[in-house]
Amino acid sequence: MARLRVYELAKKLNMTPKELLQELEDLGLSVKSHMSYIDEETVNLILELFEEKVEKPKKAHRPSKKDMEKLEEKVKEEVKEITLSETELKLDILAQKMGIPQNKVIQDMFVKKGIALRPGQILDKKQVEDIAIEYGFLVNFEKAEKVVVEEEEDEFKKLEEYFKRLYEEKKDDLVIRPPIVTVMGHVDHGKTTLLDKIRKTRVAEKEEGGITQSIGAYQVEVNGKKITFIDTPGHEVFTEMRARGAQVTDIVVLVVAADDGVMPQTIEAYDHAKSAGVPIIVAINKIDKPNANVDKTKQELVEKLNLIPEDWGGDTITVPISAKTGQGIDELLEMILLVAEMQEIKCYPKGPARAVIIESKLDKKTGPVASIIVKDGVLKVGDFVVVSNTYGKVRVLMDDKGRRIKEAHPSQPVMILGFEEVPDPHSMLYVVSDLETARSIVEKRKEIMEQQ
């Protein structure tokens, strides 16, 4: 008979695991749980003992002292205990505590259970227990001290607090920066076509099936002033950035088709922009179409969104445009600059940079890359940077035209190469003093996220 868990042996004896555990305890054998393994020799001894009990119920039977010692010794050998804190639920740490090579654990779990594990994998408590049981270990879990977590979390928060202090303490050093604009609206109302026309490229027409592709952020120059546009596939990105505390947008351009009017996604996009507290400019698109009705669209803006156009006595800027022909786009850009001027969008232009990650991916040739927009400071080649989940050294900076540059300034969109892993999109990026500081901050941050 091969080794068995307690509950498996109980089945053979037509007993419940609880009954068997009690019987074993009466025999003086300390077995921790119904999942504990009992080796082959011990199983056979127990079967013999209990079979005799079943066959000769009238005769009192107690195992000999020698059998008892042998059983107890075997069970003690079989059941071992290890202790893990809630911050140590990783495969490499578990393997180390059990004294078993991590590669052997990975191989055993795959062969025996069909479970694919990877080195250093983060585990939950059930996974830890299941793996430990396979090697005859019981796991005691210890709670991590809350004080340690709070201290570690503060290390990352200090980066954001640094910039908050700059804005409070150095108000006279703040300067106007170019506005960062997000274009939002209902599907097929012309968001991508508008961005395409503004950038004077043919991106929209090349997209397969008319589906908007996220291609990052771009900067254009209008009358000697710059505007940065974020090219997003919808308002989901806008919402996620805000949820992560990375509100990058200064102005929202809400595109509404003049032949279609205010639609469900128009309302949804407006609600997101309103809750973010950013100014909204309405671009009434497709005025070149025969069935376009600008007045009717404005009426729907009033009725469904409570946005009253300026020419109707309200304070909402509305600009009739045709993204297809280019009509009205110059006026739209001028209105963006006007709103930006009224908002006095400022930044701290010196020192270590703070930026927002717009997109990130793993490039087969260059490794992890990210598109970012600088919010404050100057980002330079050679800077050490941290994000919530990774760190790195800026090896390459490329602008929105694909040119290598040495530094990036506030509101400038750039692509970064040099991360250890693919950074979390829509999160904040900070420049720190050295590589060791960057690594330490991120490792502590990961521990916090794993516990949460």
Stockholm file with secondary structure:
# STOCKHOLM 1.0

chainA/1-452         MARLRVYELAKKLNMTPKELLQELEDLGLSVKSHMSYIDEETVNLILELFEEKVEKPKKAHRPSKKDMEKLEEKVKEEVKEITLSETELKLDILAQKMGIPQNKVIQDMFVKKGIALRPGQILDKKQVEDIAIEYGFLVNFEKAEKVVVEEEEDEFKKLEEYFKRLYEEKKDDLVIRPPIVTVMGHVDHGKTTLLDKIRKTRVAEKEEGGITQSIGAYQVEVNGKKITFIDTPGHEVFTEMRARGAQVTDIVVLVVAADDGVMPQTIEAYDHAKSAGVPIIVAINKIDKPNANVDKTKQELVEKLNLIPEDWGGDTITVPISAKTGQGIDELLEMILLVAEMQEIKCYPKGPARAVIIESKLDKKTGPVASIIVKDGVLKVGDFVVVSNTYGKVRVLMDDKGRRIKEAHPSQPVMILGFEEVPDPHSMLYVVSDLETARSIVEKRKEIMEQQ
#=GR chainA/1-452 SS CCCEEHHHHHHHTTCCHHHHHHHHHHTTCCCCCTTCEECHHHHHHHHHHHHHHHHCTTSCCCCCHHHHHHHHHHHHHHCEEEEEETTCCBHHHHHHHHTCCHHHHHHHHHHHHCCCCCTTCBCCHHHHHHHHHHTTEEEEEECCCHHHHHHHHHHHHHHHHHHHHHHHHCGGGCEECCCEEEEEESTTSSHHHHHHHHHTCCHHHHSGGGCCCCCEEEEEEETTEEEEEEECSSHHHHHHHHHTTCCCCSEEEEEEETTTCSCHHHHHHHHHHHHHTCCEEEEEECTTSTTCCHHHHHHHHHHHHCCCBGGGTSSBEEEECCTTTCTTHHHHHHHHHHHHHHHTCEECCSSSCEEEEEEEEEETTTEEEEEEEEEESCEETTCEEECSSCEEEEEEEEETTSCEESEECTTCEEEEEEESSCCCTTCEEEEESCHHHHHHHHHHHHHHHHHC
#=GC SS_cons         CCCEEHHHHHHHTTCCHHHHHHHHHHTTCCCCCTTCEECHHHHHHHHHHHHHHHHCTTSCCCCCHHHHHHHHHHHHHHCEEEEEETTCCBHHHHHHHHTCCHHHHHHHHHHHHCCCCCTTCBCCHHHHHHHHHHTTEEEEEECCCHHHHHHHHHHHHHHHHHHHHHHHHCGGGCEECCCEEEEEESTTSSHHHHHHHHHTCCHHHHSGGGCCCCCEEEEEEETTEEEEEEECSSHHHHHHHHHTTCCCCSEEEEEEETTTCSCHHHHHHHHHHHHHTCCEEEEEECTTSTTCCHHHHHHHHHHHHCCCBGGGTSSBEEEECCTTTCTTHHHHHHHHHHHHHHHTCEECCSSSCEEEEEEEEEETTTEEEEEEEEEESCEETTCEEECSSCEEEEEEEEETTSCEESEECTTCEEEEEEESSCCCTTCEEEEESCHHHHHHHHHHHHHHHHHC
//
